[in-house]
Structures are given as C-alpha cells and as structure tokens.
Amino acid sequence: MSAESPRSVAIGDIDDSIASDLETMYSLLRLGLALEGEPQLRKALARSGELAVGLPSGNGWMVLGAHGVQFTQEYPSRLAQISLEALSTDDRAISFLRNPGASRRYDDRTKAILDEVARPDRLDVREAFKDLLDWAPLLAPIAYRMVARIAMLLDLMRPGIRDTLRWTSVDAVQSRLHYWRLLALLGRLTLLSTHGSQPWLADMANSFPWRNWTPTFTLLRERSLWHCAIAGRAAAAFGPGVLDAYSMMLDRVTHPAKALDCLVGLTSIGLRHGGARTHVASLLDQRRSRLSRRAVTDIELFLIGFDQALELLAVAEVGSGSGAVRGEQTLSPSALILADPFDHGIDRRFPALEILPAALSARSWEFLPGTSIGARHRNSPADPDIVEMFRLSWVDGGETERSALPN
C-alpha cells in the first residue's frame, strides 16, 4: 500500500473536521427544537421561571421561559444563568432526549432541516433554510467554523482540479462537482453565520493576519456573482471593525481581482452602516488619488472599480428586508451563479459592486429559491459550466493571476 500524500491526508483531516462540526450543529439544533417544543423540559430546567443560557463567542443569550425560547444580546442580570455547554450536558436534557418518542420526534425534524439545507445537488432549499435561520444565534459560531474549514479544503482541492480541467473521466467530473457542492454549502453557511446581529464576527475576522487574505475573497474569487453578493453581506456583517484591515489590504494589492474584493468589502460596510459611509468614501477617495503612483496591473480596472464604489456610496439606498419580489428576481442562484462579477461590459460597471444594494437590502433566505422555482433551475450547474467558472477563477502566483481578469 502506498503512503498517502500530505495533501490527501490534509484533505481527509479537514473533511473529518467538517463532518464533526455538522454533527455538533445537529446536536445543537435538536436541543433547541426540543427546548422550544417541550414546555415541561423548559420548566424542569428553568426552575425559577426563566433561565438565560450563555451562547458561545459572546453571541448573546438564549432565554428559556414559559412562552418558549427567545434570543437576546442584552445581559440578563435578573435571571439565573447557565452556559450552553452546561445545559447540553444537563442530566435532565439528556434524559429527555433519550426518551424514544422525543428522540425520534426531534431527530426526524432536525434531520429534515439539515439534510435539506446541506443537500448539494439542489438549489431550492429556501423553506428549510428559513427554519435554520431561526436558530442563527445558537448555530452561527459553529457555522462560521465550518466556513473556515471549507475554505481551507477548497484551497487544497484547487490545484488538483485545475490540473484536470480538460479531463472528462468520471473521477475528474466528480471531483469538480464535489468542489462546486462545497462552494454552494460555503455560501449557505456564510449566510447563516452572518445572519442578524453577530457582534463577535469582527473580532473573529481580525484574529487572522490579513497579509494576502480577507474573509471574503474565498467567495469572490470563484467568478460567481451569487457568491460575490454573499461576500458583500458577510463584509457588512463584520462591520466597521474591519475597515482598517480592508483599507490596508487595498493599499497593498496590485491585481484588480484583489482590489475588487476590498472594494466590495469597504463599500458593503459603508452602505450598511450609515455612520461609516462618509468615512469609507474618504478612504476610497484618498486611495484613488494615489493610484497613478502605484505599480498595479491594469490601472483602468482599478479606476472603474473605485469610481463605481464612490458613486454607490454617494447615491445608493439600502433597506432592510425590502421585499421578496426584488430578492426573487435579483438574488436567486439560478440567475447569478453563472453570472460573472468581473464582467464590466460596455457600461464599465462591475456586477460585483452593482449587486450590493440589492444584496444588502434582501433577507438572508432570499438568496435561495423556493420549491416553486422552475425544474430546470433547481439543480447544480452542469460540468461544462463548472469548468468555465473554474477556468476564469483566481489562481495564486505569477502571470496565471491574469485568469481572474475580465475577458
């Protein structure tokens, strides 16, 4: 038996870690559903009437009471408190979930939600995703950890897939399909982990050195407008706390694809956070004025991006939940997955930036179509489409980076 390569061992390890995280998410969702659905269990745990459960990463509190389960960011100073870990190992909760009837009931419901959201071959998972979003405060930290691990796994897979783009063997096609399915899951988990108020996100993003990395580039590099729109939402969720990191990265990058990633991040933060809009516009204006003194690849593309971002910050309006109709028409993956965020066309406007007002105004679940979508839009892209997306996507190193430029 031949020894496994370091790359295959690493991929296997990360695959195992993602599977373990999914099991953790399953356990947390099952516990949450049981707490919501069983008044007697809540009464047994919250003997004084209400119990505040501290959520991981300082992500607020889950309050158990007579009327169900509620999430809050406010410190519950007057309530009895317990950590989520302590609650998960409480004998009363464990005993209840081991009861055959309760176990089967909540196992079935949890499995139905997660299996649907995680299924890689279909896009029309909106209904299950909406159910999952109700538990975002409980699940967001583990979802973000899965996002980081999937991003690492995609990085390891990319060289091997790029080397076999011309191959049509079953193994090569399946490898590309597996990559795309992980990318689809990455988009859904990013929406989950950045849904609502997640105050820990900026600290998490700033805990990594931004030398040649941003928390959004894994999404934007794939040449898919749907993933780019999600990247904008993620940057807005990170908030003003990452403005300096994006700005310093923008000062360093010399390639238009990397610059567009920073512009998407900064513009999204400025549009979503009204108090930061003027500051972001000033940052971009200063950096645009210095472009002629920098050695960058294709300064014209830099200028197009800067001018478009500044225009959006000056005139664009961003709402909150502005309506399912616009979301259906604008953000459905069936329309955006194969659209190129870098294709500025004759109107000299990058779709990556143009999509931001709609992406930031929509509700998280509007990024996924419902079951009413036409049959031909329900499934994953075909292999030729995946090959074309991958052929145009970002490649690290040397002249090959030019593959990420608009055609």
C-alpha positions as CSV (number, residue, x, y, z in Angstrom):
1,M,0.0,0.0,0.0
2,S,1.4,3.4,-1.0
3,A,1.7,6.2,1.5
4,E,-0.8,9.0,1.2
5,S,0.4,12.3,0.0
6,P,0.4,15.2,2.6
7,R,-2.3,16.9,0.5
8,S,-4.6,13.9,0.7
9,V,-4.1,13.5,4.4
10,A,-4.8,17.2,4.9
11,I,-8.0,17.0,2.9
12,G,-9.1,13.9,4.8
13,D,-8.5,15.6,8.1
14,I,-10.4,18.7,7.1
15,D,-13.3,16.6,5.7
16,D,-13.5,14.8,9.1
17,S,-13.5,18.1,10.9
18,I,-16.3,19.4,8.8
19,A,-18.3,16.2,9.4
20,S,-17.7,16.6,13.2
21,D,-18.9,20.2,13.0
22,L,-22.0,19.1,11.2
23,E,-22.7,16.6,14.0
24,T,-22.3,19.4,16.6
25,M,-24.7,21.6,14.6
26,Y,-27.1,18.7,14.5
27,S,-26.9,18.3,18.3
28,L,-27.4,22.0,19.0
29,L,-30.4,22.3,16.6
30,R,-32.0,19.2,18.1
31,L,-31.6,20.6,21.6
32,G,-33.0,24.0,20.5
33,L,-36.0,22.4,18.8
34,A,-36.7,20.3,21.9
35,L,-36.5,23.3,24.2
36,E,-38.9,25.2,22.0
37,G,-41.3,22.4,21.7
38,E,-41.4,21.0,25.2
39,P,-42.8,23.3,28.0
40,Q,-42.2,20.6,30.6
41,L,-38.5,20.4,29.7
42,R,-38.1,24.2,29.9
43,K,-39.9,24.2,33.3
44,A,-37.6,21.5,34.6
45,L,-34.5,23.4,33.6
46,A,-35.7,26.9,34.5
47,R,-37.0,26.3,38.0
48,S,-37.3,30.0,38.8
49,G,-39.4,30.6,35.7
50,E,-36.7,31.8,33.3
51,L,-33.2,30.6,32.5
52,A,-30.6,32.5,30.5
53,V,-28.2,30.3,28.5
54,G,-24.9,32.0,27.6
55,L,-24.1,31.4,23.9
56,P,-20.6,30.7,22.5
57,S,-18.3,33.5,21.3
58,G,-20.2,36.1,23.4
59,N,-23.1,35.8,21.0
60,G,-25.7,36.8,23.4
61,W,-28.2,34.7,25.4
62,M,-30.9,32.1,24.8
63,V,-33.7,32.7,27.3
64,L,-35.9,29.8,28.3
65,G,-39.3,30.6,29.7
66,A,-43.0,29.7,29.8
67,H,-43.6,31.2,26.4
68,G,-40.8,29.4,24.6
69,V,-37.2,30.3,23.6
70,Q,-36.0,33.8,22.8
71,F,-32.6,35.2,21.8
72,T,-31.2,38.5,23.1
73,Q,-28.0,40.5,23.2
74,E,-28.9,42.2,26.5
75,Y,-27.2,40.9,29.6
76,P,-29.9,39.1,31.7
77,S,-28.8,40.4,35.0
78,R,-32.0,39.3,36.8
79,L,-32.2,35.8,35.5
80,A,-30.5,32.6,36.6
81,Q,-27.7,31.8,34.1
82,I,-26.0,28.7,32.7
83,S,-23.5,28.1,29.9
84,L,-24.6,26.3,26.7
85,E,-22.1,23.6,27.5
86,A,-23.5,23.0,30.9
87,L,-27.1,22.9,29.5
88,S,-26.0,20.4,26.8
89,T,-24.7,18.1,29.5
90,D,-27.5,18.6,32.0
91,D,-28.9,15.2,33.0
92,R,-32.5,16.4,32.6
93,A,-32.0,17.4,29.0
94,I,-30.0,14.3,28.2
95,S,-32.6,12.1,29.8
96,F,-35.5,13.8,27.9
97,L,-33.7,13.4,24.5
98,R,-33.1,9.8,25.2
99,N,-36.8,9.1,25.6
100,P,-37.7,7.1,22.5
101,G,-40.7,9.2,21.5
102,A,-38.9,12.6,22.0
103,S,-35.7,11.3,20.4
104,R,-37.5,10.1,17.3
105,R,-39.6,13.3,17.0
106,Y,-36.7,15.8,17.3
107,D,-34.2,13.6,15.4
108,D,-36.6,13.5,12.5
109,R,-37.2,17.2,12.5
110,T,-33.6,18.1,12.9
111,K,-32.6,15.7,10.1
112,A,-35.2,17.0,7.8
113,I,-33.9,20.6,8.1
114,L,-30.2,19.9,8.0
115,D,-30.4,17.3,5.3
116,E,-32.3,19.7,3.1
117,V,-30.0,22.7,3.7
118,A,-26.9,20.7,3.2
119,R,-28.0,18.8,0.1
120,P,-25.6,19.8,-2.6
121,D,-27.5,18.8,-5.7
122,R,-30.5,21.2,-5.3
123,L,-30.8,25.0,-5.0
124,D,-34.5,25.2,-3.9
125,V,-33.9,24.8,-0.2
126,R,-35.5,28.1,1.0
127,E,-38.1,26.7,3.3
128,A,-35.6,24.5,5.3
129,F,-33.1,27.4,5.3
130,K,-35.7,29.7,6.8
131,D,-36.2,27.2,9.6
132,L,-32.5,27.1,10.2
133,L,-32.1,30.9,10.3
134,D,-34.5,31.0,13.3
135,W,-31.6,29.4,15.2
136,A,-28.8,31.5,13.8
137,P,-27.7,32.9,17.2
138,L,-27.2,29.4,18.5
139,L,-25.6,28.0,15.4
140,A,-23.7,30.9,13.9
141,P,-20.3,30.2,15.6
142,I,-20.2,26.6,14.5
143,A,-21.4,27.6,11.0
144,Y,-18.5,30.1,10.8
145,R,-16.0,27.5,11.9
146,M,-17.3,25.3,9.1
147,V,-16.9,28.2,6.7
148,A,-13.3,28.5,7.6
149,R,-12.7,24.8,7.2
150,I,-14.4,24.5,3.9
151,A,-12.3,27.5,2.7
152,M,-9.2,25.6,3.7
153,L,-10.4,22.4,1.9
154,L,-11.2,24.3,-1.3
155,D,-7.7,25.8,-1.2
156,L,-6.2,22.3,-1.1
157,M,-8.5,21.0,-3.8
158,R,-8.0,23.8,-6.3
159,P,-4.6,22.8,-7.8
160,G,-5.6,19.2,-8.5
161,I,-8.9,20.3,-10.1
162,R,-7.2,23.0,-12.3
163,D,-4.7,20.3,-13.5
164,T,-7.6,18.1,-14.7
165,L,-9.9,20.7,-16.2
166,R,-9.6,19.1,-19.7
167,W,-10.2,15.6,-18.4
168,T,-13.7,14.1,-18.9
169,S,-13.2,11.0,-16.8
170,V,-15.8,10.1,-14.2
171,D,-13.3,10.9,-11.4
172,A,-12.4,14.3,-12.8
173,V,-16.1,15.3,-13.3
174,Q,-17.0,14.1,-9.8
175,S,-14.1,16.0,-8.3
176,R,-15.3,19.2,-9.9
177,L,-18.9,18.6,-8.8
178,H,-17.7,17.9,-5.3
179,Y,-15.8,21.2,-5.3
180,W,-18.8,23.1,-6.5
181,R,-21.1,21.5,-3.9
182,L,-18.7,22.5,-1.2
183,L,-18.8,26.0,-2.6
184,A,-22.6,26.0,-2.5
185,L,-22.5,24.9,1.1
186,L,-20.0,27.6,1.8
187,G,-22.4,30.2,0.6
188,R,-25.3,28.9,2.7
189,L,-23.2,28.6,5.8
190,T,-21.9,32.1,5.3
191,L,-25.4,33.4,5.1
192,L,-26.3,31.5,8.3
193,S,-23.2,32.7,10.2
194,T,-23.7,36.3,9.3
195,H,-27.5,36.4,9.7
196,G,-28.8,39.1,12.1
197,S,-26.7,40.6,14.9
198,Q,-23.4,38.6,15.3
199,P,-21.2,41.0,17.3
200,W,-18.3,38.5,17.6
201,L,-17.7,38.5,13.8
202,A,-15.3,41.5,13.6
203,D,-13.1,40.1,16.4
204,M,-13.1,36.7,14.7
205,A,-12.1,38.2,11.3
206,N,-9.4,40.4,12.9
207,S,-7.9,37.4,14.7
208,F,-6.2,36.3,11.5
209,P,-3.4,38.2,9.8
210,W,-4.6,39.9,6.6
211,R,-1.4,39.6,4.7
212,N,-2.7,38.1,1.5
213,W,-6.2,37.2,2.7
214,T,-9.6,38.7,3.5
215,P,-12.6,36.8,4.9
216,T,-14.5,37.4,1.7
217,F,-12.0,36.5,-1.1
218,T,-12.8,32.8,-0.9
219,L,-16.3,33.7,-2.1
220,L,-15.4,36.4,-4.6
221,R,-12.5,34.6,-6.4
222,E,-14.9,31.9,-7.8
223,R,-16.3,34.1,-10.6
224,S,-19.8,33.6,-9.4
225,L,-22.0,36.7,-8.8
226,W,-24.2,34.8,-6.3
227,H,-21.2,34.1,-4.1
228,C,-19.9,37.7,-4.6
229,A,-23.3,39.0,-3.3
230,I,-23.0,36.8,-0.2
231,A,-19.4,38.1,0.2
232,G,-20.8,41.7,0.4
233,R,-23.3,40.6,3.1
234,A,-20.6,39.0,5.1
235,A,-18.4,42.1,4.9
236,A,-21.3,44.2,6.1
237,A,-21.9,41.8,9.0
238,F,-18.2,42.1,10.0
239,G,-18.9,45.8,10.2
240,P,-16.7,48.9,10.7
241,G,-14.4,46.9,13.0
242,V,-12.7,45.6,9.8
243,L,-12.4,48.8,7.9
244,D,-8.8,49.4,8.7
245,A,-7.9,45.8,7.7
246,Y,-9.7,46.1,4.3
247,S,-8.1,49.6,3.7
248,M,-4.6,48.4,4.4
249,M,-5.1,45.4,2.1
250,L,-6.3,47.7,-0.6
251,D,-3.1,49.7,-0.2
252,R,-1.1,46.6,-0.9
253,V,-2.9,44.7,-3.6
254,T,-1.7,45.2,-7.2
255,H,-4.2,42.9,-9.0
256,P,-7.7,44.1,-10.0
257,A,-9.4,41.0,-8.6
258,K,-7.9,41.5,-5.1
259,A,-8.8,45.2,-5.3
260,L,-12.4,44.4,-6.3
261,D,-12.6,42.2,-3.2
262,C,-11.5,45.1,-1.0
263,L,-13.9,47.5,-2.7
264,V,-16.8,45.1,-2.3
265,G,-15.9,44.8,1.4
266,L,-15.5,48.5,2.1
267,T,-18.5,49.6,0.0
268,S,-20.7,47.0,1.7
269,I,-19.7,48.3,5.1
270,G,-20.3,51.9,4.1
271,L,-23.7,51.1,2.6
272,R,-25.0,49.0,5.5
273,H,-23.6,51.2,8.4
274,G,-24.7,54.7,7.7
275,G,-22.3,56.2,10.3
276,A,-19.4,54.8,8.3
277,R,-20.4,55.8,4.8
278,T,-18.7,59.2,4.7
279,H,-15.5,57.7,6.3
280,V,-15.4,54.9,3.7
281,A,-15.9,57.4,0.9
282,S,-13.0,59.4,2.2
283,L,-10.8,56.3,2.5
284,L,-11.5,55.4,-1.1
285,D,-11.1,58.9,-2.5
286,Q,-7.6,59.1,-0.9
287,R,-6.6,55.8,-2.3
288,R,-7.9,56.6,-5.7
289,S,-5.8,59.8,-5.8
290,R,-2.7,57.7,-5.2
291,L,-3.3,55.1,-7.9
292,S,-1.1,56.8,-10.5
293,R,1.9,56.5,-8.2
294,R,1.4,52.8,-7.7
295,A,2.6,49.8,-9.8
296,V,-0.7,48.0,-10.4
297,T,-2.0,45.6,-13.0
298,D,-4.3,47.4,-15.4
299,I,-4.9,50.7,-13.6
300,E,-8.0,51.3,-15.8
301,L,-9.8,48.4,-14.0
302,F,-8.8,49.9,-10.6
303,L,-10.3,53.3,-11.6
304,I,-13.5,51.7,-12.8
305,G,-13.9,50.0,-9.5
306,F,-13.1,53.0,-7.4
307,D,-15.4,55.3,-9.3
308,Q,-18.3,52.9,-9.2
309,A,-17.8,52.3,-5.4
310,L,-17.7,56.1,-4.7
311,E,-20.8,56.6,-6.8
312,L,-22.7,53.9,-4.9
313,L,-21.6,55.4,-1.5
314,A,-22.9,58.8,-2.7
315,V,-26.3,57.8,-4.1
316,A,-27.3,54.1,-3.3
317,E,-30.0,53.4,-0.8
318,V,-30.0,50.2,1.3
319,G,-33.1,49.0,3.1
320,S,-33.8,46.0,5.4
321,G,-36.0,43.2,4.0
322,S,-37.0,45.3,1.1
323,G,-39.3,42.7,-0.4
324,A,-39.3,39.2,-1.7
325,V,-40.1,40.2,-5.2
326,R,-36.8,42.0,-5.8
327,G,-35.0,39.3,-4.0
328,E,-36.6,36.6,-6.1
329,Q,-35.6,38.4,-9.3
330,T,-32.2,39.6,-8.3
331,L,-30.6,37.2,-5.9
332,S,-31.7,33.7,-7.0
333,P,-28.7,31.5,-7.5
334,S,-30.2,30.2,-10.7
335,A,-29.7,33.7,-12.2
336,L,-26.4,34.6,-10.5
337,I,-24.3,31.5,-10.1
338,L,-23.1,31.6,-13.8
339,A,-23.0,35.5,-13.9
340,D,-19.5,36.9,-13.9
341,P,-18.9,39.6,-11.2
342,F,-15.9,40.9,-13.1
343,D,-17.6,41.4,-16.4
344,H,-17.8,45.2,-16.5
345,G,-19.0,45.3,-20.1
346,I,-19.6,48.3,-22.2
347,D,-21.2,50.3,-19.4
348,R,-18.0,49.9,-17.4
349,R,-19.6,48.8,-14.2
350,F,-18.6,45.7,-12.2
351,P,-21.6,43.5,-11.4
352,A,-19.8,42.7,-8.1
353,L,-20.4,46.2,-7.0
354,E,-23.7,46.8,-8.8
355,I,-25.4,43.9,-6.9
356,L,-24.6,45.2,-3.4
357,P,-27.6,47.4,-2.8
358,A,-30.0,44.5,-3.5
359,A,-27.8,42.0,-1.7
360,L,-27.7,44.2,1.5
361,S,-31.4,45.0,1.3
362,A,-32.6,41.5,1.0
363,R,-33.4,38.9,3.7
364,S,-30.9,36.1,4.1
365,W,-33.4,33.4,2.8
366,E,-34.0,35.4,-0.4
367,F,-30.6,34.1,-1.7
368,L,-32.1,30.6,-2.0
369,P,-35.1,29.8,-4.2
370,G,-38.2,28.0,-3.0
371,T,-39.7,24.8,-4.4
372,S,-41.9,26.8,-6.8
373,I,-38.8,27.6,-9.0
374,G,-38.8,26.0,-12.4
375,A,-37.4,22.5,-12.6
376,R,-34.5,23.5,-14.8
377,H,-33.3,25.9,-12.2
378,R,-33.3,23.5,-9.3
379,N,-30.1,21.6,-9.8
380,S,-26.4,22.3,-9.6
381,P,-24.7,23.7,-12.7
382,A,-23.6,21.2,-15.3
383,D,-20.0,20.2,-15.6
384,P,-19.2,22.4,-18.6
385,D,-20.4,25.5,-16.7
386,I,-18.3,24.5,-13.6
387,V,-15.2,24.1,-15.9
388,E,-15.8,27.5,-17.4
389,M,-16.2,29.2,-13.9
390,F,-13.1,27.4,-12.7
391,R,-11.1,28.3,-15.8
392,L,-11.8,32.0,-15.2
393,S,-11.4,32.0,-11.4
394,W,-8.4,33.2,-9.4
395,V,-5.1,31.4,-9.4
396,D,-2.4,32.4,-7.0
397,G,1.0,33.1,-8.4
398,G,2.7,34.9,-11.2
399,E,1.2,35.6,-14.6
400,T,-1.6,33.0,-14.0
401,E,-3.3,35.5,-11.8
402,R,-4.4,37.2,-15.0
403,S,-7.0,34.4,-15.4
404,A,-9.1,36.4,-12.9
405,L,-9.3,39.5,-15.1
406,P,-12.4,40.3,-17.1
407,N,-12.3,38.9,-20.6
